Each structure stands twice: as structure tokens, then as C-alpha cells.
Amino acid sequence: MIAIKRHATARATLCLAALLMVATACGKKDADADASGTAAGTPAATPADNVSITDVKLGNAVGADRRVTDDKDEFKPGDMIYASVMTSGSAPSATIHARWTFEDGQLVDSTTQTIAPSGDAATEFHIMKPGGWPKGKYKLTVSLNGAEAKTKEFKVD
């Protein structure tokens, strides 16, 4: 009977020790939070999160700085259509995606560029149709790192 009591006491001691280790480990996560309030094991903001799209301009010409020279939202069927996507911030890598659609959502073009901005920057996208654009309403949707950031509607007359 004494052996059974010792075995039960040892088992209870082991359970109590295990419970204390778990409680200590759970409390340690909160203590490991960094200055930004992010707990250890929680994903921190990526460097690309420091970049934002500030504006999108459309036109039929761009300068050497990749910025549209004459902002417009109406084009002719034979125009090459440019988009200047302005960003602010710095990151070793960020992805900008331009999706051009016609009227009911019909895909015209979809292009992705990876950038490494350090401050204000412009990224140029363009579309052209050798036979000319059908008249109607179009939309450009710009995403940054997979999240939709800006849309621009325009038309061809």
C-alpha cells in the first residue's frame, strides 16, 4: 500500500511540474513581445508593407521619369495607353500588378512588375492594340503585393 501511495504522489508531482512548465511557457510569449507590440511567433510587418501606392495617372505619353506627361481619361482607338503608378516608401521588394479590363470585365491585359523603391517612385505600364481599341469603357485595377490599391476608369471614343 505504501508503494501505491508513493507512485500516486510521484505521478501527481510530475503532473504538477508539467502544468507549471506549460503555464510558464504561455506567460513567456507575452513577455517576449517586442517594442512594436508583436508577440514572438506572430508574423511581423514585411519590408514591402512600408510601400504604398499614392496615385495612378493615365495618358498617351510618358517622360523619361516614367510619369504620364498629360493626364487624361479619354483616348482614341489608335492610342497607346500608359499608366504611371506612383509609390511612396522603401522596400527591398514590392510587387505591382496592373489589370486592364473592358466593359463587362473582359480581360485586356495583366502585367506584374517587381520594384525595389527607396522613396517616391513611378512605375510605368502600357497597353496597345495594333488594330485599334474598341470604343467603350475600360478600367485599370492596380494592386500592391496582392492587395487592390487603386482603380482608374477611362474610355475610348
N, C-alpha and C positions, 0 to 999 in steps of 0.2 A: 504494500500500500504506500509506503514511503517512496518507493521508486516511481510510482504513478504520479504522486504529488510533485516530485522533483521534475518529472518530464512535463507536466502541465505548467509548472512555474517557468521552466526553460522556454516552452513554447510561447507563453504569454510575454516573456521578456523579449523574445525575438520579434513577435508581432509589434510590441510597443516600440522597439528600436526601428523597425521598418516604417512604421507610421511617422515617427519623428523625422526620419530621412526624407520621406515624401513631403511632409509639411515644410521642412527646411528648403528643399529644392523648389517648391512652389513659391515660397516667400523670396527666394533668391532672384527669380525672374524680375520681380518688381524692383528689387534693389539694383539690378543691372541696367535699368533704363538709362539711356544716355541723356545728354543735355537737351536734345530735341524732344524728349518725352517718348522716344521709341523704345519699347522693351526689347531685350535681347531675343533673337529669334523672329522678330517681326521685320518684314522687308522694309528697308529704308528707302527714301526717295532716290531714284536713279538720277545720274547727272543730266539725262535728257529731260527730266522734269523741270530743269532750270531754263528751258526754252519755251517761248510762246509765239504763236502767230498773231501779229498785231494788225495786219491789213492784207487785203488781196485787191490788186488792181488789174483791169483788163484793158487791152489796146491792140493796135495792129503794128506796133513797133516797140522795140526796147533799146536802151542805150547800153554802152559798154559795162555799166554797173548793174545790168540785168533788171533794171527798173523800167516800167512802161513809160514811154515818153509822152503819150497823150491818152489819158484815162477816158474810156468810153464804154457804153453798154449796148451799142448798136453797130452791126457790122454788115458788110456787103458779102454776097455769096463767094467771091473770089479771094477774100481776105485771109491772111494767116492771122490767127487769133492768139495773142500772147497773154500770159498771166504772170504777174510778179507777186510772189508770196513773200511778204516782209515778216521777218522774225526778230525777236529780241531775246537776249540771254546768251549763255555759253554752255556748251556741252561737247564732249569728245565725239558724240554721235547722236543724231536725231534723224528720223525718217519723215519725209513729207510726201504725201500721196495726193495726186490730183485726179479726180474722176469727173469727166465731161459727159453730160447726158443731153439727149434731145427729147423735147416734148413730154412723152409719156414714160420717161425713164430709160429709153433705149440708149445703150452704152455707145458713145462715140469714141472715147479713148480713156485709158487708165495708165498713169505713169507714176513711178515712185523714184525719189531721189534721196540719197543719204547725204546729210550735211554735217559739218563739224563747226558750228558757228562760235565766234568769240565776240559778242556784242551784236549790234544791229546788222542784219544781212538781208539780201534779196536773193531769191531762188526763182529761176525762170522756167516756165512750162509753155508749150505752144502746141497748137493743132492746125492742120491744113488739110484741105480736101481738094485734090487736083481738079476734079470735075465741078467744084463749087459746092458750097453748103446749101442744103435745102432751107428755104425760108421757114422761120418759126422761132419758137422759144427754146432756149438752151439753159443749162445750169452747170456750174462748176462747183464741186464739193471738195474742199481741201481738208485733209486730216493730218494730224501730227502724232506720230507714234501710235497710230491705230485709233485715235480718238478724233471724231469730227470736230473741226475748229471753226471753219468759215464756209459760207456758201455765197456764190455770186450768180445772179441771173442776168442773162443777156439775150438779145435776139438778132436774127439775121433777116434783113429786108431786101 
